[in-house]
Amino acid sequence: MTQFITSKRTLFKIALLALFCFSYAPMMAQYGGASALSGANTSIRAYWEPMKLIIQAIGAVVGLIGGVRIYNKWTNGDQDINKEIVGWAGACLFLVIVPQFVGAFFGL
């Protein structure tokens, strides 16, 4: 019985040592955090203008496709065209205005 208790205490000590080692390693990894955040900020600012242009280009393509879809429904005599126009216009406005709003909000 004493051998079981001794091995149980040894196992507890090893587990405690492992817990200390695993908790100490992340604390040591935190020292470079400020430079990493400033680096991420710089790279996001560098990518924002091209990303904004891509979002606006996608908005233009969606607008053209939606306009053609609505024109086809209108020429075919579909009666439920008002709902399509409102959805199409809302999507176009969203894709054009959101990049401007996000850039203004974050000071980009």
BAMAR-450489 format. One line per 8 residues: number of its first residue (from 1); their letters; for each residue x, y negated, z of C-alpha. Coordinates in steps of 0.001 Angstrom, whole numbers, plus 500000, padded with zeros to 6 digits. Each point is the difference from the previous one (the first is absolute). Layout:
<rs>
NUM	A	X/Y/Z | ...
</rs>
This chain:
<rs>
1	MTQFITSK	500000/500000/500000 | 502837/497584/500774 | 501473/500605/496573 | 496659/498964/498390 | 499887/496791/502075 | 503596/499195/499138 | 499394/500531/496294 | 496796/497950/500239
9	RTLFKIAL	501942/497138/501632 | 502705/500286/497357 | 497374/499919/497269 | 498458/496915/501603 | 503384/498266/500131 | 500695/500817/496358 | 496566/498732/498986 | 500530/496799/501983
17	LALFCFSY	503399/499468/498383 | 498522/500580/496527 | 497189/497538/500731 | 502528/497391/501096 | 502113/500532/496866 | 497002/499801/497678 | 498680/496862/501683 | 503418/498302/500026
25	APMMAQYG	500605/500403/496249 | 496991/497873/498894 | 501029/497276/502453 | 503400/499821/498357 | 498371/499790/496562 | 498135/496790/500883 | 502965/497642/499836 | 499810/499283/496243
33	GASALSGA	496281/499163/499990 | 500172/496241/499470 | 502288/500246/496995 | 497836/502751/498507 | 496876/497865/500355 | 501662/496975/498428 | 501260/502199/497161 | 496488/501343/499425
41	NTSIRAYW	498641/496449/500028 | 502541/498937/497382 | 499265/502944/497732 | 496226/499505/500270 | 500393/496326/499111 | 502113/500999/496988 | 497386/502499/498773 | 496900/497896/500646
49	EPMKLIIQ	500021/497892/496814 | 500311/502979/497609 | 497424/501896/502041 | 497613/497048/499791 | 500388/499904/496220 | 499327/503741/499749 | 496832/499659/502100 | 498806/497143/497799
57	AIGAVVGL	500760/502012/496849 | 497981/502916/501372 | 497194/497529/500712 | 500124/498788/496405 | 499826/503557/498609 | 497134/500898/502341 | 498242/496800/498948 | 500315/500804/496294
65	IGGVRIYN	498842/503587/500423 | 497086/498892/502171 | 499035/497323/497484 | 499948/502550/497165 | 497938/502392/502122 | 497472/497290/500788 | 499829/498919/496348 | 499322/503599/498935
73	KWTNGDQD	497217/500368/502582 | 498501/496677/498948 | 500003/500845/496298 | 498495/503441/500730 | 497098/498337/501828 | 500756/501124/503547 | 497668/498222/502431 | 502236/500279/503079
81	INKEIVGW	502801/497735/498772 | 499838/497338/502751 | 501388/502388/502601 | 502882/500888/497678 | 500831/496335/499378 | 500074/499175/503702 | 502239/502983/500786 | 502331/499236/497097
89	AGACLFLV	500319/496317/500898 | 500598/500848/503672 | 502764/502462/499126 | 501689/497490/497694 | 499844/497230/502573 | 501333/502331/502691 | 502991/501065/497906 | 500829/496415/499015
97	IVPQFVGA	499489/498305/503386 | 501469/502585/502399 | 503658/499591/498923 | 499687/496246/500381 | 498376/500332/503415 | 502548/502524/501299 | 502884/497853/498762 | 498582/496913/501689
105	FFGL	499228/501885/503208 | 503501/501390/500393 | 501754/496917/498642 | 501418/501741/496949
</rs>
